[in-house]
Amino acid sequence: MRDLIEGRVWTLGDDVDTDGIISGKYLTIIDPDELKKHVLEIALPEFAGQAKSGDLLVAGVNFGCGSSREHAPQALKAIGVSAIVAESFARIFFRNAINLGLPAIEAPGVRKIFDRFDPARVEMGRGTITNLRTGASVRFPPLPEHLLGLLEAGGLVEKVRQELERRGGRAPA
């Protein structure tokens, strides 16, 4: 997990639900390369064809509402989204993203300072996100150490695997 995340911004509005992130008809897909072809095809149809690894999503309130499907953050991670910054998140989506190693950052006021494709810089330790085109910036409460540890490890499964190895146990395959 990097302290500094920079990338191009894709913007979304309020109440983007998990069906808008990945439609329920794709829930049988487990291959990340196949799943990423359908990410945001409802909420932002051009995204899957134009997204670049390292891009960020900036959204309004209640991002990831709806069902608790893990496919939504999995698809975003598979396509290379480096972080999601939103005014607020549905709690289950937030934890699913963190557990999968995808930074999810709540930053009130963030949606107002970005237009699509603006360059952004997220400084995790300082708790700031800055629009590099305009210089506008908002602060956010930095994530707690235990969540940063999960992100650093690459997600919950990797964190547990590392802990088991550290203790001399064998990690499950």
C-alpha positions in Angstrom: 0.0 0.0 0.0 1.5 3.2 -1.0 1.2 6.4 1.0 1.0 8.4 -2.2 -1.5 7.5 -4.8 -1.8 9.5 -8.1 -4.0 8.9 -11.0 -6.7 10.1 -13.4 -10.1 10.6 -11.9 -13.4 9.1 -13.1 -16.4 10.8 -11.4 -19.7 9.2 -10.3 -22.7 10.6 -8.4 -24.6 9.6 -5.3 -26.0 6.2 -4.5 -24.0 4.1 -6.9 -25.2 0.6 -6.0 -23.3 -2.7 -6.4 -25.6 -3.6 -9.4 -24.3 -0.4 -11.1 -20.7 -1.5 -10.4 -21.2 -5.1 -11.6 -24.5 -6.4 -12.7 -26.0 -9.4 -11.0 -25.9 -11.3 -14.3 -22.1 -11.5 -14.0 -22.0 -13.0 -10.5 -21.1 -16.5 -11.8 -17.8 -15.1 -13.2 -14.8 -15.7 -11.0 -12.0 -14.9 -13.5 -10.9 -11.3 -12.7 -9.9 -10.7 -16.3 -13.4 -11.6 -17.5 -15.1 -9.7 -14.6 -13.3 -6.5 -15.4 -14.8 -6.3 -18.9 -18.2 -5.6 -17.2 -17.3 -3.2 -14.4 -19.5 -0.1 -14.2 -21.3 -1.0 -17.4 -24.5 0.3 -16.0 -23.3 3.3 -14.0 -20.5 4.4 -16.4 -20.7 2.4 -19.6 -17.5 3.6 -21.2 -15.4 2.8 -18.1 -14.4 -0.8 -18.9 -13.1 0.1 -22.3 -11.3 3.3 -21.3 -10.0 2.8 -17.8 -6.3 2.6 -17.2 -4.5 0.9 -14.3 -4.0 3.5 -11.6 -7.2 5.4 -12.3 -9.2 6.6 -9.3 -12.9 6.8 -8.7 -14.4 9.9 -7.0 -18.0 9.6 -6.0 -20.7 11.2 -4.0 -22.6 9.8 -1.0 -23.5 6.2 -0.3 -21.1 4.5 -2.8 -21.5 0.7 -3.0 -25.0 0.6 -1.5 -27.3 -2.3 -2.3 -26.3 -5.9 -2.0 -23.1 -7.0 -0.2 -21.6 -8.7 -3.2 -17.8 -8.9 -3.2 -17.8 -8.9 -7.0 -18.2 -5.1 -7.0 -14.8 -4.3 -5.3 -13.2 -7.3 -7.0 -14.1 -6.0 -10.4 -12.8 -2.5 -9.6 -9.5 -3.9 -8.3 -9.2 -6.2 -11.3 -9.5 -3.3 -13.8 -6.7 -1.5 -11.8 -8.5 1.1 -9.8 -5.9 2.4 -7.4 -8.4 3.9 -4.9 -12.1 4.9 -4.4 -12.7 8.3 -2.8 -16.3 9.1 -1.9 -18.3 11.4 0.3 -19.5 8.2 2.1 -19.7 4.5 1.6 -22.1 1.8 2.3 -20.5 0.0 5.2 -20.4 -3.5 3.7 -18.9 -2.2 0.5 -16.3 -0.3 2.4 -15.2 -3.4 4.4 -15.3 -5.6 1.3 -13.0 -3.2 -0.5 -10.5 -2.9 2.4 -10.6 -6.7 2.9 -9.7 -7.1 -0.8 -6.8 -4.6 -0.5 -8.6 -1.8 -2.4 -8.3 1.6 -0.7 -11.7 3.1 0.1 -11.4 6.7 1.5 -14.3 8.8 2.9 -13.6 12.5 2.1 -16.5 14.9 2.6 -16.6 17.5 -0.1 -14.4 15.5 -2.5 -17.0 15.2 -5.3 -17.2 19.0 -5.7 -13.5 19.5 -6.5 -13.1 17.0 -9.4 -14.2 16.8 -13.0 -13.7 13.7 -15.1 -10.1 13.0 -16.0 -8.6 15.5 -13.6 -5.3 14.3 -12.2 -5.4 13.6 -8.4 -3.0 13.0 -5.6 -4.1 11.1 -2.5 -1.7 11.4 0.5 -2.8 8.6 2.9 -0.6 9.6 5.8 -1.6 13.3 5.6 -5.2 12.6 4.9 -5.5 14.8 1.8 -6.7 14.5 -1.7 -5.7 17.2 -4.2 -6.9 18.1 -7.6 -3.6 18.6 -9.4 -5.2 20.6 -12.2 -6.9 23.2 -9.9 -5.0 22.9 -6.7 -8.2 22.3 -4.7 -7.9 19.9 -1.8 -10.0 18.3 0.9 -8.9 16.5 4.0 -10.1 13.1 5.3 -9.5 11.2 8.5 -6.6 8.9 7.8 -7.5 5.2 8.0 -6.8 3.5 11.3 -3.5 1.5 11.5 -5.2 -1.9 11.4 -7.0 -1.0 8.1 -3.8 0.4 6.7 -2.1 -2.9 7.7 -4.7 -4.8 5.7 -4.2 -2.6 2.6 -0.4 -2.9 3.0 -0.7 -6.7 3.1 -2.9 -6.8 0.0 -6.1 -7.6 1.8 -7.4 -9.8 4.7 -6.5 -13.2 3.2 -2.9 -12.1 2.6 -2.7 -10.5 6.0 -3.7 -13.8 7.7 -1.4 -15.7 5.5 1.5 -13.4 6.5 0.6 -13.7 10.2 0.5 -17.5 10.0 3.9 -17.6 8.3 5.3 -15.2 10.8 4.2 -17.4 13.7 5.8 -20.4 12.0 2.5 -22.0 10.9 1.7 -23.0 7.4 -0.5 -20.7 5.5 -3.4 -22.4 3.6 -2.8 -22.7 -0.1 
